[in-house]
Amino acid sequence: MSKLGNLGARLHRGEIGYDFVKNRKIWYGLSILITITAIVGLAVRGLNMGIEFQGGAVFTTPKNVSVSVSQAEQKAETASGHDAIVQKLGDGSLRIQVAGIETDKANQIKNQLSDDFKVDAEQINAELVGPSWGEQIANKAWQGLGIFMVLVVIYLAIAFEWRMALAAFVALIHDITITVGIYALVGFEVTPGTVIGLLTILGYSLYDTVVVFDSLKEQTKDLTKQTRWTYSDVANRSINSTLVRSINTTVVALLPVAGLLFIGGGVLGAGMLNDISLSLFVGLAAGAYSSIFIATPLVADLKEREPAMKALKKRVLAKRAQAAAKGETEFQGDDEGYADEPEDAAPAVVGPRNQPASRTRGRGRPSGKRR
């Protein structure tokens, strides 16, 4: 078995584990800092909305034009009096976008570009985009996002419980805010492809969260009938048992997206790939982070506000203090099924009372006090 596979198996069995829930205040603070940075970037710099949302004109030159991208950008800005975005296409032609211009102005710019590039005006293709069309796209995107959020909350509330639905909703808002903030900070153009990428990463983020929640739901059945583990202990076990799976899924998804963003958009200069690839890359990474560090710890916080879980935590801590005072390392009585766990391990899967202890846990000695 590979080292990673062996690590995943040990995490799943609870032989090792990291206490994510205990350190939740650190993750909350880090997320708040990142979110504030994203919001400040959005407020100060704003989003670089594409021509599809602002309206304007797109000019496509013929293949044989002998003008560099920087020269074309300078000439287009001079001709239009507006900022221009120039991209070199795979066939050697140039795509020039100028936002916020009318039809008459577009014809003047087209004629001026034909003179500057020394090509026939008929060879320059001009497409006009009205601002009303872009506004319709934006409204449809917000409607789709709102419907998606409502359906997610309803589904999770039915399949799990309202606390998990609320935690998942907070995680999704966290992912959206960070992704949009990154777009504002780096200045990448927001296009319909960006919206598609944004909606796509919400599904990935939700998938990772649901995997952990499903494990948590299964492990907390009849939790109050034992006095060995608190809800936070079992929540932490759920994160650790699915940790390698979440990491593998995220890395496999990020590799092709990174290829689009850094190689396709950066090295090869296919700038049109940046709009969708950046949203996918940032969103996938933020989604994996939020499912591990935000959603599940938040569920544990909300759940342990319940009277039953408060009482359970009080009993567990009292029993641990009693065992520590007597010099015991394991618990006995109604929790024999949980005896002989390594002290640094994550909690074992909660199951029926008085279930036999695992052979590997006892290390050849009975449960109870050390001899």
LUMTORLO-636996 format. One record per residue (C-alpha): residue number from 1; x, y, z. Coordinates in nm, 3 decimals, decimal comma. Last residue first. Example, Ala and Ser with C-alpha at 12.3 -4.5 7.8 and 13.67 -1.06 7.14 Angstrom:
2
num  X  Y  Z
2  1,367  -0,106  0,714
1  1,230  -0,450  0,780
END
This chain:
371
num  X  Y  Z
371  -0,070  -0,267  3,506
370  -0,251  0,012  3,330
369  -0,608  0,061  3,439
368  -0,903  -0,059  3,234
367  -0,920  -0,248  2,909
366  -0,748  -0,581  2,880
365  -0,393  -0,621  2,745
364  -0,253  -0,752  2,416
363  -0,230  -0,418  2,229
362  -0,592  -0,348  2,318
361  -0,657  -0,138  2,009
360  -0,553  -0,384  1,744
359  -0,800  -0,644  1,856
358  -1,085  -0,397  1,831
357  -1,304  -0,373  2,138
356  -1,621  -0,575  2,145
355  -1,950  -0,379  2,127
354  -2,085  -0,295  2,472
353  -2,304  -0,017  2,339
352  -2,378  0,000  1,969
351  -2,166  0,225  1,751
350  -1,974  0,552  1,753
349  -1,684  0,540  1,514
348  -1,360  0,590  1,703
347  -1,250  0,927  1,828
346  -0,934  1,080  1,676
345  -0,614  0,939  1,813
344  -0,365  1,105  2,043
343  -0,456  0,899  2,348
342  -0,458  0,574  2,156
341  -0,799  0,408  2,196
340  -0,795  0,131  2,458
339  -1,163  0,121  2,534
338  -1,442  0,243  2,304
337  -1,656  -0,072  2,300
336  -1,629  -0,092  2,677
335  -1,841  0,221  2,706
334  -2,108  0,123  2,959
333  -1,854  0,031  3,224
332  -1,492  0,113  3,156
331  -1,294  0,414  3,040
330  -0,931  0,416  2,939
329  -0,611  0,578  3,065
328  -0,675  0,552  3,436
327  -0,465  0,741  3,690
326  -0,755  0,774  3,933
325  -0,768  1,151  3,892
324  -0,743  1,113  3,515
323  -1,039  0,875  3,514
322  -1,248  1,119  3,718
321  -1,151  1,407  3,489
320  -1,241  1,200  3,184
319  -1,574  1,107  3,339
318  -1,653  1,469  3,419
317  -1,557  1,577  3,067
316  -1,782  1,313  2,914
315  -2,074  1,393  3,144
314  -2,052  1,768  3,074
313  -2,022  1,706  2,701
312  -2,332  1,487  2,711
311  -2,528  1,749  2,903
310  -2,434  2,016  2,652
309  -2,526  1,775  2,370
308  -2,871  1,717  2,518
307  -2,923  2,089  2,589
306  -2,836  2,183  2,228
305  -2,558  2,442  2,194
304  -2,322  2,157  2,108
303  -2,491  2,124  1,770
302  -2,420  2,480  1,662
301  -2,049  2,466  1,741
300  -2,016  2,115  1,594
299  -2,192  2,231  1,276
298  -1,950  2,525  1,255
297  -1,654  2,287  1,289
296  -1,802  2,086  0,997
295  -1,860  2,379  0,761
294  -1,551  2,591  0,822
293  -1,218  2,404  0,821
292  -1,288  2,091  0,619
291  -1,570  2,191  0,385
290  -1,439  2,549  0,369
289  -1,089  2,448  0,257
288  -1,210  2,213  -0,017
287  -1,445  2,481  -0,146
286  -1,177  2,751  -0,137
285  -0,944  2,536  -0,350
284  -1,219  2,450  -0,596
283  -1,338  2,811  -0,612
282  -0,995  2,959  -0,673
281  -0,919  2,721  -0,961
280  -1,269  2,719  -1,112
279  -1,307  3,097  -1,100
278  -0,959  3,139  -1,248
277  -1,028  2,888  -1,527
276  -1,351  3,052  -1,645
275  -1,225  3,404  -1,717
274  -0,867  3,302  -1,784
273  -0,944  3,086  -2,087
272  -1,009  3,392  -2,304
271  -0,649  3,495  -2,249
270  -0,505  3,217  -2,462
269  -0,152  3,349  -2,420
268  0,027  3,017  -2,450
267  0,221  3,062  -2,125
266  -0,036  3,239  -1,908
265  -0,385  3,149  -2,030
264  -0,324  2,796  -2,155
263  -0,032  2,715  -1,928
262  -0,125  2,887  -1,601
261  -0,505  2,891  -1,614
260  -0,594  2,599  -1,840
259  -0,327  2,372  -1,691
258  -0,431  2,477  -1,340
257  -0,785  2,369  -1,428
256  -0,653  2,031  -1,547
255  -0,467  1,980  -1,215
254  -0,730  2,128  -0,982
253  -0,987  1,847  -1,019
252  -0,734  1,574  -0,937
251  -0,605  1,780  -0,645
250  -0,955  1,838  -0,507
249  -1,062  1,474  -0,526
248  -0,738  1,354  -0,368
247  -0,763  1,608  -0,085
246  -1,124  1,520  -0,012
245  -1,049  1,147  -0,009
244  -0,746  1,201  0,214
243  -0,957  1,394  0,466
242  -1,262  1,166  0,477
241  -1,175  0,985  0,804
240  -1,011  1,297  0,945
239  -1,317  1,517  0,897
238  -1,554  1,258  1,041
237  -1,322  1,202  1,339
236  -1,333  1,575  1,417
235  -1,709  1,566  1,411
234  -1,696  1,268  1,649
233  -1,485  1,459  1,900
232  -1,698  1,772  1,858
231  -2,012  1,573  1,942
230  -1,851  1,455  2,265
229  -1,702  1,109  2,309
228  -1,677  0,863  2,597
227  -2,009  0,895  2,777
226  -2,239  0,680  2,567
225  -2,613  0,683  2,500
224  -2,601  1,047  2,385
223  -2,436  0,946  2,057
222  -2,723  0,720  1,956
221  -2,639  0,787  1,588
220  -2,350  1,032  1,573
219  -2,127  0,828  1,342
218  -2,373  0,804  1,054
217  -2,458  1,175  1,056
216  -2,089  1,269  1,070
215  -2,003  1,047  0,773
214  -2,284  1,200  0,572
213  -2,178  1,548  0,679
212  -1,820  1,487  0,563
211  -1,931  1,371  0,217
210  -2,192  1,651  0,203
209  -1,922  1,916  0,251
208  -1,700  1,777  -0,024
207  -1,993  1,766  -0,266
206  -2,113  2,116  -0,174
205  -1,778  2,266  -0,267
204  -1,777  2,081  -0,599
203  -2,130  2,200  -0,678
202  -2,041  2,555  -0,585
201  -1,743  2,526  -0,819
200  -1,972  2,488  -1,119
199  -2,184  2,795  -1,043
198  -1,870  3,009  -1,035
197  -1,731  2,855  -1,353
196  -2,052  2,930  -1,542
195  -2,052  3,286  -1,409
194  -1,692  3,332  -1,518
193  -1,775  3,197  -1,863
192  -2,048  3,460  -1,887
191  -1,765  3,713  -1,857
190  -1,582  3,886  -1,571
189  -1,245  4,015  -1,686
188  -0,947  3,952  -1,459
187  -0,847  4,245  -1,242
186  -0,630  4,050  -0,998
185  -0,794  4,201  -0,687
184  -1,151  4,212  -0,820
183  -1,137  3,856  -0,948
182  -0,992  3,744  -0,614
181  -1,284  3,910  -0,436
180  -1,534  3,721  -0,651
179  -1,371  3,390  -0,558
178  -1,343  3,477  -0,189
177  -1,703  3,591  -0,164
176  -1,837  3,287  -0,350
175  -1,645  3,042  -0,131
174  -1,757  3,203  0,198
173  -2,117  3,220  0,074
172  -2,093  2,846  0,004
171  -1,945  2,775  0,349
170  -2,221  2,977  0,520
169  -2,486  2,779  0,329
168  -2,319  2,450  0,424
167  -2,324  2,552  0,791
166  -2,692  2,651  0,770
165  -2,789  2,323  0,603
164  -2,587  2,131  0,862
163  -2,773  2,310  1,140
162  -3,107  2,254  0,963
161  -3,072  1,877  0,964
160  -2,951  1,594  0,738
159  -3,144  1,491  0,425
158  -3,432  1,734  0,480
157  -3,229  2,038  0,593
156  -2,963  1,951  0,336
155  -3,215  1,947  0,053
154  -3,389  2,268  0,160
153  -3,059  2,456  0,200
152  -2,931  2,337  -0,137
151  -3,259  2,422  -0,312
150  -3,253  2,776  -0,174
149  -2,889  2,829  -0,271
148  -2,942  2,702  -0,627
147  -3,248  2,923  -0,672
146  -3,047  3,228  -0,562
145  -2,756  3,143  -0,793
144  -2,987  3,092  -1,089
143  -3,161  3,422  -1,021
142  -2,827  3,601  -0,990
141  -2,713  3,453  -1,322
140  -3,042  3,539  -1,492
139  -3,009  3,899  -1,375
138  -2,651  3,921  -1,502
137  -2,745  3,775  -1,840
136  -3,037  4,018  -1,873
135  -2,808  4,309  -1,790
134  -2,568  4,195  -2,059
133  -2,847  4,195  -2,315
132  -2,958  4,541  -2,204
131  -2,600  4,669  -2,251
130  -2,616  4,593  -2,625
129  -2,335  4,398  -2,787
128  -2,215  4,501  -3,132
127  -2,003  4,276  -3,351
126  -1,748  4,414  -3,599
125  -1,551  4,199  -3,847
124  -1,253  4,372  -4,001
123  -1,198  4,254  -4,358
122  -1,456  4,499  -4,492
121  -1,244  4,785  -4,358
120  -0,962  4,680  -4,592
119  -0,629  4,652  -4,415
118  -0,357  4,905  -4,336
117  -0,369  4,840  -3,958
116  -0,408  5,211  -3,878
115  -0,643  5,278  -4,172
114  -0,859  4,973  -4,097
113  -0,857  5,069  -3,731
112  -0,994  5,416  -3,812
111  -1,273  5,268  -4,024
110  -1,373  5,027  -3,748
109  -1,358  5,301  -3,485
108  -1,592  5,522  -3,692
107  -1,835  5,232  -3,739
106  -1,832  5,160  -3,367
105  -1,906  5,524  -3,287
104  -2,221  5,508  -3,495
103  -2,332  5,186  -3,320
102  -2,275  5,312  -2,966
101  -1,976  5,263  -2,733
100  -1,951  5,144  -2,371
99  -1,691  4,869  -2,400
98  -1,416  4,823  -2,659
97  -1,301  4,469  -2,727
96  -1,036  4,389  -2,986
95  -0,980  4,033  -3,106
94  -0,664  3,999  -3,315
93  -0,595  3,741  -3,585
92  -0,306  3,497  -3,571
91  -0,508  3,176  -3,609
90  -0,488  3,101  -3,236
89  -0,630  3,437  -3,134
88  -0,434  3,735  -3,009
87  -0,628  3,927  -2,747
86  -0,682  4,303  -2,720
85  -0,880  4,476  -2,445
84  -0,956  4,843  -2,504
83  -1,007  5,134  -2,267
82  -1,214  5,409  -2,420
81  -1,138  5,710  -2,644
80  -1,233  5,495  -2,940
79  -0,957  5,561  -3,195
78  -0,683  5,626  -2,939
77  -0,785  5,326  -2,733
76  -0,785  5,105  -3,043
75  -0,444  5,235  -3,152
74  -0,287  5,163  -2,812
73  -0,439  4,816  -2,789
72  -0,330  4,730  -3,143
71  0,026  4,838  -3,065
70  0,032  4,629  -2,746
69  -0,106  4,323  -2,927
68  0,143  4,351  -3,211
67  0,045  4,465  -3,560
66  0,113  4,291  -3,892
65  -0,244  4,196  -3,984
64  -0,243  3,881  -4,199
63  -0,503  3,688  -4,002
62  -0,785  3,938  -4,048
61  -0,896  4,161  -3,760
60  -1,182  4,090  -3,519
59  -1,360  4,387  -3,365
58  -1,588  4,350  -3,062
57  -1,823  4,637  -2,975
56  -1,990  4,773  -2,666
55  -2,227  4,654  -2,392
54  -2,144  4,649  -2,024
53  -2,232  4,290  -1,930
52  -2,120  4,106  -2,245
51  -1,832  4,352  -2,273
50  -1,676  4,203  -1,967
49  -1,702  4,346  -1,618
48  -1,375  4,429  -1,447
47  -1,508  4,398  -1,094
46  -1,456  4,665  -0,831
45  -1,121  4,806  -0,727
44  -1,200  4,950  -0,385
43  -1,519  4,768  -0,284
42  -1,422  4,432  -0,436
41  -1,072  4,451  -0,294
40  -1,215  4,541  0,047
39  -1,458  4,248  0,025
38  -1,180  4,005  -0,068
37  -0,956  4,128  0,212
36  -1,246  4,097  0,459
35  -1,307  3,740  0,339
34  -0,942  3,644  0,379
33  -0,931  3,784  0,733
32  -1,264  3,623  0,828
31  -1,142  3,290  0,690
30  -0,821  3,310  0,893
29  -1,012  3,399  1,210
28  -1,259  3,116  1,161
27  -0,974  2,874  1,095
26  -0,792  2,980  1,413
25  -1,115  2,965  1,612
24  -1,169  2,610  1,482
23  -0,856  2,477  1,650
22  -1,045  2,218  1,856
21  -1,252  2,122  1,552
20  -0,954  2,044  1,332
19  -0,793  1,811  1,586
18  -0,553  1,618  1,365
17  -0,579  1,240  1,349
16  -0,405  0,910  1,397
15  -0,529  0,558  1,472
14  -0,886  0,670  1,400
13  -0,958  0,388  1,157
12  -1,019  0,637  0,874
11  -0,700  0,830  0,951
10  -0,501  0,507  0,954
9  -0,650  0,403  0,618
8  -0,580  0,744  0,465
7  -0,219  0,736  0,583
6  -0,174  0,388  0,438
5  -0,314  0,510  0,105
4  -0,081  0,809  0,110
3  0,218  0,589  0,194
2  0,127  0,349  -0,084
1  0,000  0,000  0,000
END
